Amino acid sequence: MTKADLVEQVTALGDLTRKDSEVIVETIFDSVIGALQSGDKIEIRGFGSFRIRQRNARIGRNPKTGAKVEVPAKRVPYFKPSKELRQLINPHEA
């Protein structure tokens, strides 16, 4: 599913124009990105949680040449699905 598909689904839900739906979807994404940039955790009940994980610096290797490469420390986004979402995706495991 793309962002355009999501906008179309929001538009189909009610009496919203496509422009209004785009604003809603963009606002949600911008809010999630802004919260993650400031180090906050986002929890959406029944869906999952987003947070930032810190990766330490390490020595990697270039697979083509085999040369050692220094990989700097970085922060990466991480999503953990809720128990309800996992059960909806895998109903036979419930």
Sequence and secondary structure as in RCSB ss.txt:
>XXXX:A:sequence
MTKADLVEQVTALGDLTRKDSEVIVETIFDSVIGALQSGDKIEIRGFGSFRIRQRNARIGRNPKTGAKVEVPAKR
VPYFKPSKELRQLINPHEA
>XXXX:A:secstr
  HHHHHHHHHHHTT  HHHHHHHHHHHHHHHHHHHHTT  EEETTTEEEEEEEE  EEEE TTT  EEEE  EE
EEEEEE HHHHHHH GGG 
